């Protein structure tokens, strides 16, 4: 006890330096989590886009087989809905707004679907690179 009758403890609190280091370490951990989560979301959206591309390719091939070697015409939704797909899937890519628009065979980087009715080729109309370094339109 001190002279005023209060109990005095020998333990000390954190120094300002220790507190600053702790805050810096926590900040680094938060940044790491945000970067990891952001890449996971982007990778998930890319995988969904690949899956939807596969569904559209399968639907186009089924149309081709059912119609004796004739590819679906443009506009593609009129040819495929409702017999082959319920709707044209939406794309949710980081570099473009969410869309399910289908354009002609020339890439314009719209973020939608790019379809060539002469060959039946469909791709994603996006010239950006994904996390593994490949171009999205090349899938």
C-alpha positions as CSV (number, residue, x, y, z in Angstrom):
1,X,0.0,0.0,0.0
2,X,1.1,3.5,-0.6
3,X,0.8,6.4,1.7
4,X,-2.8,7.2,0.7
5,X,-3.9,3.6,1.4
6,X,-4.2,2.4,-2.2
7,X,-3.0,-0.9,-3.4
8,X,-0.1,-0.5,-5.9
9,X,0.6,-3.2,-8.4
10,X,4.1,-4.0,-9.8
11,X,2.8,-4.8,-13.2
12,X,3.1,-2.3,-16.0
13,X,0.9,-1.8,-19.1
14,X,2.1,-1.9,-22.7
15,X,4.5,0.8,-23.7
16,X,3.6,2.9,-26.7
17,X,6.2,1.1,-28.9
18,X,4.7,-2.3,-28.0
19,X,1.2,-1.1,-28.7
20,X,2.3,0.4,-32.1
21,X,3.9,-2.9,-33.1
22,X,0.8,-4.9,-32.1
23,X,-1.4,-2.6,-34.2
24,X,1.0,-2.9,-37.2
25,X,0.9,-6.7,-37.0
26,X,-2.9,-6.7,-36.8
27,X,-3.0,-4.4,-39.8
28,X,-0.8,-6.7,-41.9
29,X,-3.1,-9.7,-41.0
30,X,-6.2,-7.8,-42.0
31,X,-4.6,-6.8,-45.4
32,X,-3.6,-10.4,-46.0
33,X,-7.1,-11.7,-45.3
34,X,-8.7,-9.0,-47.6
35,X,-6.3,-9.9,-50.5
36,X,-6.9,-13.6,-50.0
37,X,-10.7,-13.2,-49.9
38,X,-10.7,-10.9,-52.9
39,X,-8.8,-13.4,-55.0
40,X,-11.1,-16.2,-53.8
41,X,-14.2,-14.3,-54.9
42,X,-12.6,-13.5,-58.3
43,X,-11.6,-17.1,-58.8
44,X,-15.1,-18.3,-57.9
45,X,-16.6,-15.9,-60.5
46,X,-14.2,-17.1,-63.1
47,X,-15.1,-20.7,-62.4
48,X,-18.8,-20.0,-62.6
49,X,-18.2,-18.3,-66.0
50,X,-16.3,-21.3,-67.2
51,X,-19.1,-23.6,-66.1
52,X,-21.7,-21.4,-67.8
53,X,-19.6,-21.4,-71.0
54,X,-19.6,-25.2,-70.9
55,X,-23.4,-25.3,-70.5
56,X,-23.8,-23.0,-73.5
57,X,-21.4,-25.0,-75.7
58,X,-23.3,-28.2,-74.8
59,X,-26.6,-26.5,-75.6
60,X,-25.3,-25.3,-79.0
61,X,-24.0,-28.8,-79.8
62,X,-27.3,-30.3,-78.9
63,X,-29.1,-27.8,-81.1
64,X,-26.7,-28.7,-83.9
65,X,-27.3,-32.4,-83.6
66,X,-31.1,-32.0,-83.3
67,X,-31.3,-29.7,-86.3
68,X,-29.2,-31.9,-88.7
69,X,-26.0,-30.0,-88.7
70,X,-27.4,-26.4,-88.6
71,X,-25.9,-24.0,-86.0
72,X,-28.2,-21.8,-84.0
73,X,-28.8,-18.5,-85.6
74,X,-28.3,-15.0,-84.1
75,X,-29.8,-13.8,-81.9
76,X,-28.8,-16.9,-79.9
77,X,-31.4,-16.6,-77.1
78,X,-34.2,-17.0,-79.7
79,X,-32.7,-20.3,-80.9
80,X,-31.9,-21.9,-77.5
81,X,-34.6,-20.7,-75.1
82,X,-36.7,-22.6,-73.9
83,X,-35.8,-25.9,-75.6
84,X,-32.1,-26.1,-74.8
85,X,-31.6,-23.7,-71.9
86,X,-34.0,-21.8,-69.6
87,X,-32.0,-18.5,-70.0
88,X,-28.7,-17.3,-71.2
89,X,-26.4,-17.3,-68.1
90,X,-25.2,-14.1,-66.7
91,X,-21.5,-13.3,-66.6
92,X,-20.2,-11.6,-63.4
93,X,-16.6,-10.7,-64.3
94,X,-14.5,-8.2,-62.2
95,X,-13.7,-6.0,-65.2
96,X,-17.3,-5.7,-66.6
97,X,-20.8,-5.1,-65.3
98,X,-23.0,-8.2,-64.9
99,X,-24.6,-9.1,-68.3
100,X,-26.0,-12.0,-70.4
101,X,-25.8,-10.1,-73.7
102,X,-24.9,-12.1,-76.8
103,X,-23.1,-10.3,-79.6
104,X,-21.8,-11.4,-83.0
105,X,-18.5,-13.1,-83.7
106,X,-16.1,-10.1,-83.3
107,X,-14.6,-9.4,-79.9
108,X,-15.5,-6.0,-78.5
109,X,-14.6,-6.5,-74.8
110,X,-18.2,-6.0,-73.7
111,X,-18.0,-8.7,-71.0
112,X,-20.9,-10.6,-72.5
113,X,-21.1,-13.7,-74.7
114,X,-19.5,-13.7,-78.2
115,X,-21.2,-16.1,-80.7
116,X,-20.4,-17.0,-84.3
117,X,-23.5,-18.6,-86.0
118,X,-21.4,-19.7,-89.0
119,X,-19.2,-22.0,-86.9
120,X,-21.1,-22.4,-83.6
121,X,-18.2,-21.0,-81.6
122,X,-19.1,-19.3,-78.4
123,X,-16.7,-17.5,-76.1
124,X,-16.7,-14.8,-73.4
125,X,-16.3,-11.3,-74.9
126,X,-13.5,-10.2,-72.6
127,X,-9.9,-9.6,-73.4
128,X,-8.7,-9.3,-69.8
129,X,-6.4,-11.8,-68.1
130,X,-7.5,-14.1,-65.3
131,X,-5.4,-14.9,-62.2
132,X,-3.5,-17.7,-64.1
133,X,-2.5,-15.3,-66.8
134,X,-4.7,-16.6,-69.7
135,X,-7.1,-14.4,-71.6
136,X,-10.8,-14.9,-70.8
137,X,-11.8,-15.0,-74.5
138,X,-9.4,-17.9,-75.0
139,X,-11.3,-20.3,-72.8
